[in-house]
Amino acid sequence: MAFRSRVSVTMVFLLVIIGSIIFLIFYLKKQFATQTEVNQDIMVSKITAMGKLELVKYSMKDVVEKKELHTILPDARVLFVAVGEVTACIDLTKVNREDITQSKDSIWLTLPKPEICYVKLDHQSSRVYDVSGVWFPDKAKTMVEDVYKIAEKKMLTTAGEMNLLGKAQENARLIFLPFLQNVSGKKVSLKFK
């Protein structure tokens, strides 16, 4: 009976110790957990009135590989998959009173030539897949920044080759012309500067 009592006391003692250790582990884990604080101060530096009518957007993907060839050291290489868009628009703030002529049943409107509104890379979808042969972090950062610029320039060039501005002019006639005719109730004729 004394043996049984001693075993029971020992078991209770062991359970209390194990429980205390488990509690202590979770308590310490919570005390030493990493906390992140982010402080931001946003300031508006410029407010711009917008008058650009976006007419066409080309979504693109580009694979860019940049290599720096070395004679002794291994070649530095960055492999980047860029996802972005190029948008063309017409700046309606450039339309003057002289650009609009009307008669009893017709309106003649001269619009500015379409222009590239922006080239924008999607940083969420674009990925650097490989950086190799780069010995210093600053060099890797510079190479990655360079491939971003190369990708933007290539997207802009490709959009030009695919006649983005011509498509914007065509879309102005398809989209803007019926809108103007419905609003004015007159026949509208569009031309571009």
C-alpha positions in Angstrom: 0.0 0.0 0.0 2.8 2.4 0.8 4.4 1.4 -2.5 1.2 2.2 -4.3 0.9 5.5 -2.5 4.5 6.4 -3.4 3.9 5.5 -7.1 0.8 7.7 -7.1 2.6 10.6 -5.5 5.5 10.2 -8.0 3.1 10.0 -11.0 1.3 13.2 -9.8 4.6 14.9 -9.3 5.8 13.9 -12.8 2.5 15.1 -14.3 2.9 18.4 -12.5 6.5 18.8 -13.7 5.6 17.8 -17.3 2.7 20.2 -17.3 4.9 23.0 -15.9 7.5 22.4 -18.6 4.9 22.5 -21.4 3.4 25.6 -19.9 6.9 27.2 -19.6 7.7 26.3 -23.2 4.6 27.9 -24.6 5.0 30.9 -22.3 8.6 31.5 -23.3 7.8 31.0 -27.0 5.1 33.7 -26.8 7.5 36.0 -24.9 10.3 35.7 -27.4 8.1 35.8 -30.5 9.2 38.3 -33.2 6.9 41.3 -33.5 6.9 43.5 -36.6 6.0 47.1 -36.6 5.5 49.2 -39.7 5.3 53.0 -39.5 4.3 55.0 -42.6 4.0 58.6 -43.3 2.4 59.3 -46.7 2.6 62.8 -48.1 0.9 63.9 -51.3 3.5 65.6 -53.4 1.5 66.5 -56.5 -2.1 66.5 -57.6 -2.6 66.2 -61.4 -5.9 66.7 -63.2 -6.4 63.8 -65.6 -8.0 64.2 -69.0 -6.6 61.1 -70.8 -9.0 58.7 -72.4 -7.4 55.3 -72.3 -8.3 53.4 -75.5 -6.2 50.2 -75.6 -4.0 48.2 -73.3 -1.6 45.4 -74.4 -0.8 42.9 -71.6 2.6 41.3 -72.2 5.0 38.8 -70.8 8.7 38.9 -71.5 11.6 36.7 -70.5 14.8 38.7 -70.0 18.2 37.1 -69.4 21.1 39.4 -68.7 24.6 38.0 -68.6 27.9 39.7 -67.8 30.7 37.7 -69.2 34.0 37.6 -67.3 37.3 36.1 -68.4 38.4 34.8 -65.0 35.4 34.8 -62.7 32.1 32.9 -63.4 29.6 34.8 -65.6 27.0 36.9 -63.7 23.5 36.1 -64.9 19.9 37.2 -64.1 16.8 35.4 -65.4 13.7 37.5 -65.1 10.1 36.9 -66.3 8.3 40.2 -66.7 4.6 40.6 -66.7 3.2 44.1 -67.6 1.1 46.3 -69.7 1.4 49.2 -72.2 -1.5 51.6 -72.5 -2.3 54.1 -75.2 -4.6 57.1 -74.7 -5.7 60.4 -76.1 -5.1 63.5 -74.0 -8.5 65.3 -74.1 -7.0 68.3 -72.2 -5.2 69.2 -75.5 -8.5 69.7 -77.4 -9.0 73.4 -78.0 -12.1 75.4 -79.2 -10.5 75.6 -82.6 -10.5 71.8 -82.9 -14.3 71.7 -82.8 -16.4 72.9 -85.8 -20.1 72.4 -86.1 -23.0 73.1 -88.4 -26.7 72.5 -88.0 -26.4 68.7 -88.2 -22.7 67.9 -88.1 -19.7 68.2 -85.8 -16.0 68.0 -86.9 -13.6 67.2 -84.1 -9.8 67.1 -84.4 -8.3 65.0 -81.6 -4.7 65.0 -80.6 -2.6 62.0 -81.8 -2.7 59.0 -79.5 0.2 58.6 -77.1 1.6 56.0 -74.8 0.1 56.7 -71.4 2.3 54.3 -69.4 4.3 51.2 -69.4 3.8 49.3 -66.2 5.3 46.1 -64.8 3.2 44.0 -62.5 5.5 43.5 -59.6 3.2 40.8 -58.1 3.4 38.6 -61.2 6.9 39.4 -62.4 9.6 37.1 -61.0 13.4 36.9 -60.8 13.9 33.2 -61.3 17.7 33.0 -61.1 20.6 35.2 -60.0 24.0 33.4 -60.4 27.6 34.2 -60.5 27.1 37.5 -58.6 29.5 37.8 -55.7 28.2 41.0 -54.0 24.6 41.8 -53.0 24.9 45.4 -54.5 25.8 43.9 -57.8 22.8 41.6 -57.8 20.5 44.5 -56.9 21.9 46.5 -59.8 21.5 43.7 -62.3 17.9 43.1 -61.2 17.1 46.8 -61.5 18.7 46.7 -65.0 16.5 43.8 -66.2 13.4 45.7 -65.0 14.4 48.6 -67.2 15.2 46.3 -70.1 11.8 44.6 -69.8 9.9 48.0 -69.8 11.8 49.2 -72.8 11.2 45.9 -74.7 7.5 46.1 -73.9 7.3 49.7 -75.2 9.2 48.7 -78.4 7.0 45.6 -78.9 3.9 47.7 -78.5 5.1 50.1 -81.1 5.9 47.2 -83.5 2.4 45.9 -82.9 0.9 49.3 -83.8 -0.5 50.2 -80.4 -1.1 53.9 -81.4 -2.9 52.9 -84.6 -5.1 50.6 -82.5 -5.8 53.5 -80.2 -6.8 55.6 -83.1 -9.1 52.9 -84.4 -10.6 52.4 -81.0 -11.3 56.1 -80.7 -13.4 55.9 -83.7 -15.2 52.7 -82.5 -15.7 53.9 -78.9 -15.6 57.7 -78.7 -17.4 58.5 -82.0 -20.7 56.7 -81.2 -20.6 58.3 -77.7 -20.3 61.8 -79.2 -23.0 61.1 -81.8 -25.4 59.9 -79.1 -24.7 62.8 -76.8 -24.9 65.5 -79.5 -27.6 64.0 -81.7 -25.5 65.1 -84.7 -23.3 63.3 -87.2 -19.7 63.5 -85.8 -16.5 63.3 -87.9 -13.2 62.6 -86.2 -9.7 63.3 -87.4 -6.4 63.4 -85.7 -3.7 66.1 -85.6 
